[in-house]
């Protein structure tokens, strides 16, 4: 009797830890590459212990075959990656905006190492991405993402098949919305760039002998940096509001 009870408890802990751990891998701030994997595992284990008592009555019985066990764990991994991927997709709007800004400000060749993505990235994108992760922590939006893991057991009960069609639709909408938000965040730089390119084109037609590229590029970089600095505060406020609303809609019924 004790062995069966212990086996069921270990199965429940494993089932919850699988979903929580998979979400921690993808979740912004907690799942960054700069965060050691050991600390992410410790955090996922602590969160599993905290939410385990509240989920005791919602967990299915331990399957009798290894195939059933692997199927249940695979479903939980997909759900965890889906939950963490929602925040990661929404955060990618800042990297999209930074890439567009780098082109408009002639900074597309200025690369720096992005510790979060473990690869090279543009300087504006790196700045916005790092600032976005910092603000998510300072405004306690990471609490909303952690709470979403617990609430997901009502939306995705363990032991049931995945709603692949609904999940695919949510991901598709989030990707398109993330790209739209990235373009909207970089709209001031796009407008400045279009006006400057139009003026440069007219100047080149009026004075073909002038070396327009060498004259305009320093002004373009300086103007782009000034406009970028002035628009960062409203840009980040807009991003935080959109992140909160979009994350709530993705896991609710607001789509």
Legacy VTK file of the C-alpha trace (Angstrom):
# vtk DataFile Version 3.0
C-alpha trace
ASCII
DATASET POLYDATA
POINTS 255 float
0.000 0.000 0.000
2.772 2.401 0.955
4.711 1.521 -2.186
1.677 2.212 -4.373
1.027 5.537 -2.600
4.647 6.557 -2.943
4.653 5.577 -6.621
1.536 7.659 -7.290
3.016 10.673 -5.474
6.257 10.433 -7.452
4.285 10.167 -10.680
2.308 13.314 -9.787
5.474 15.240 -8.985
7.072 14.091 -12.250
3.975 15.067 -14.239
3.794 18.565 -12.730
7.547 19.100 -12.937
7.523 18.211 -16.647
5.065 20.985 -17.515
6.637 23.535 -15.160
10.186 22.741 -16.253
9.322 22.973 -19.958
7.681 26.361 -19.361
10.744 27.595 -17.470
12.953 26.758 -20.453
11.022 29.107 -22.771
9.718 31.761 -20.407
11.260 35.260 -20.709
13.590 36.359 -17.905
13.663 32.954 -16.177
14.419 30.980 -19.320
17.200 33.185 -20.660
20.384 31.483 -21.791
22.350 33.611 -19.334
20.500 31.966 -16.412
22.302 28.736 -15.420
20.314 25.582 -16.130
20.838 24.427 -12.542
19.028 27.488 -11.176
16.183 27.023 -13.626
15.792 23.402 -12.496
15.854 24.449 -8.844
13.221 27.109 -9.470
11.039 24.661 -11.405
11.370 22.086 -8.614
10.442 24.644 -5.945
7.424 25.781 -7.952
6.360 22.160 -8.434
6.429 21.568 -4.675
4.365 24.724 -4.100
1.585 23.956 -6.602
1.527 20.176 -6.097
-0.935 20.150 -3.139
-3.495 22.228 -5.061
-3.315 19.888 -8.070
-3.572 16.598 -6.208
-7.167 16.004 -7.259
-6.657 17.038 -10.884
-3.868 14.635 -11.819
-4.631 11.355 -13.604
-3.688 7.950 -12.283
-0.313 6.511 -13.112
-0.445 4.651 -16.471
0.274 0.952 -16.488
2.492 0.895 -19.585
5.682 2.859 -20.359
4.130 4.027 -23.628
1.276 5.656 -21.734
3.748 7.320 -19.390
5.838 8.726 -22.236
2.674 9.955 -23.969
1.519 11.812 -20.867
4.947 13.358 -20.314
5.174 14.347 -23.978
1.819 16.140 -23.772
2.946 17.982 -20.642
6.191 19.050 -22.325
4.300 20.451 -25.316
1.935 22.372 -23.016
4.852 23.776 -21.023
6.681 24.867 -24.158
3.457 26.444 -25.416
2.998 28.436 -22.203
6.575 29.682 -22.142
6.600 30.246 -25.893
3.718 32.721 -25.631
5.871 35.100 -23.612
8.886 34.476 -25.835
6.917 35.284 -29.005
5.568 38.502 -27.487
9.068 39.502 -26.377
10.354 39.026 -29.924
8.446 42.199 -30.902
11.255 44.197 -29.292
13.917 42.418 -31.350
11.882 43.033 -34.504
11.610 46.719 -33.626
15.325 46.890 -32.863
16.231 45.329 -36.203
14.058 47.802 -38.106
15.475 50.710 -36.106
19.026 49.578 -36.831
18.354 49.724 -40.578
16.697 53.134 -40.382
19.536 54.579 -38.290
22.354 53.012 -40.368
23.355 50.782 -37.451
22.608 47.448 -39.098
26.321 46.534 -39.165
26.842 47.340 -35.472
26.595 43.920 -33.834
26.978 42.877 -30.215
26.734 39.540 -28.434
23.242 38.833 -27.151
23.617 36.777 -23.980
19.873 36.034 -23.893
19.847 34.439 -27.356
23.488 33.300 -27.272
24.171 34.850 -30.685
25.054 38.113 -32.381
22.390 40.815 -32.598
21.974 44.444 -33.517
22.698 46.991 -30.805
19.169 48.533 -30.774
17.591 45.079 -30.666
19.889 43.987 -27.853
19.117 47.151 -25.879
15.353 46.812 -26.305
15.380 43.080 -25.554
17.417 43.493 -22.372
15.300 46.451 -21.276
12.123 44.489 -21.968
13.235 41.550 -19.808
14.239 43.957 -17.022
10.880 45.748 -17.109
8.981 42.457 -17.103
10.677 41.633 -13.814
10.323 45.136 -12.326
6.603 45.354 -13.130
5.945 41.833 -11.773
4.629 40.573 -15.103
6.654 37.424 -14.530
4.187 36.660 -11.724
1.429 36.599 -14.332
3.398 34.103 -16.427
4.036 31.884 -13.404
0.374 32.073 -12.395
-0.560 31.077 -15.953
1.240 27.755 -15.427
-1.033 26.929 -12.504
-4.152 28.186 -14.292
-3.266 26.074 -17.326
-4.364 22.943 -15.459
-7.934 24.162 -15.839
-7.414 24.956 -19.521
-5.320 21.864 -20.335
-6.270 19.098 -17.858
-3.551 16.439 -17.578
-4.262 13.199 -19.358
-6.320 14.711 -22.175
-5.335 15.125 -25.790
-3.972 18.452 -26.960
-6.191 20.940 -28.822
-3.672 21.218 -31.636
-5.910 23.335 -33.853
-6.589 25.943 -31.150
-2.940 26.060 -30.071
-1.801 26.506 -33.667
-4.261 29.351 -34.161
-3.038 31.097 -31.011
0.601 30.790 -32.065
-0.179 32.074 -35.558
-2.006 35.098 -34.210
0.717 35.831 -31.688
3.461 35.714 -34.322
1.581 38.071 -36.642
0.700 40.389 -33.766
4.278 40.385 -32.506
5.561 41.443 -35.921
2.868 44.144 -36.141
3.800 45.507 -32.714
7.478 45.524 -33.692
6.690 47.619 -36.768
4.472 49.953 -34.747
7.153 50.442 -32.086
9.676 51.410 -34.738
7.213 53.665 -36.628
8.918 56.968 -35.610
12.239 55.782 -37.015
10.534 54.492 -40.162
8.920 57.896 -40.715
12.197 59.742 -40.131
14.019 57.361 -42.459
11.503 57.766 -45.265
11.637 61.561 -45.033
15.424 61.536 -45.005
15.659 59.107 -47.939
13.235 61.271 -49.920
15.305 64.380 -49.211
18.542 62.598 -50.079
17.046 61.351 -53.350
15.980 64.866 -54.351
19.388 66.249 -53.362
21.167 63.623 -55.424
19.070 64.514 -58.450
19.687 68.244 -58.034
23.431 67.911 -57.321
24.755 64.717 -58.921
28.375 65.679 -58.201
27.799 65.698 -54.415
28.874 62.610 -52.468
25.516 62.231 -50.772
26.350 59.004 -48.950
29.342 60.420 -47.044
27.475 63.606 -46.145
24.134 62.144 -45.078
25.190 59.024 -43.206
26.598 60.807 -40.108
23.453 62.953 -39.935
21.289 59.860 -40.319
23.070 58.072 -37.474
22.890 61.121 -35.185
19.221 61.813 -35.927
18.329 58.150 -35.552
19.988 57.927 -32.142
18.266 61.091 -30.927
14.816 59.932 -32.056
15.476 56.452 -30.656
16.441 57.886 -27.255
13.346 60.094 -27.136
10.940 57.306 -28.078
12.231 54.564 -25.761
9.988 55.458 -22.740
6.639 55.458 -24.616
7.845 52.486 -26.669
8.420 50.347 -23.581
5.158 51.433 -21.936
3.290 50.392 -25.078
5.107 47.067 -25.136
4.305 46.284 -21.484
0.604 47.015 -21.944
0.445 44.922 -25.106
2.383 42.071 -23.453
-0.018 41.953 -20.508
-3.183 42.113 -22.622
-1.971 39.684 -25.295
-0.780 37.125 -22.753
-4.130 37.246 -20.951
-6.074 36.860 -24.212
-3.910 33.986 -25.426
-4.815 31.863 -22.399
-8.399 33.109 -22.080
-11.396 33.407 -24.326
-10.636 36.827 -25.770
-9.402 35.695 -29.195
LINES 1 256
255 0 1 2 3 4 5 6 7 8 9 10 11 12 13 14 15 16 17 18 19 20 21 22 23 24 25 26 27 28 29 30 31 32 33 34 35 36 37 38 39 40 41 42 43 44 45 46 47 48 49 50 51 52 53 54 55 56 57 58 59 60 61 62 63 64 65 66 67 68 69 70 71 72 73 74 75 76 77 78 79 80 81 82 83 84 85 86 87 88 89 90 91 92 93 94 95 96 97 98 99 100 101 102 103 104 105 106 107 108 109 110 111 112 113 114 115 116 117 118 119 120 121 122 123 124 125 126 127 128 129 130 131 132 133 134 135 136 137 138 139 140 141 142 143 144 145 146 147 148 149 150 151 152 153 154 155 156 157 158 159 160 161 162 163 164 165 166 167 168 169 170 171 172 173 174 175 176 177 178 179 180 181 182 183 184 185 186 187 188 189 190 191 192 193 194 195 196 197 198 199 200 201 202 203 204 205 206 207 208 209 210 211 212 213 214 215 216 217 218 219 220 221 222 223 224 225 226 227 228 229 230 231 232 233 234 235 236 237 238 239 240 241 242 243 244 245 246 247 248 249 250 251 252 253 254
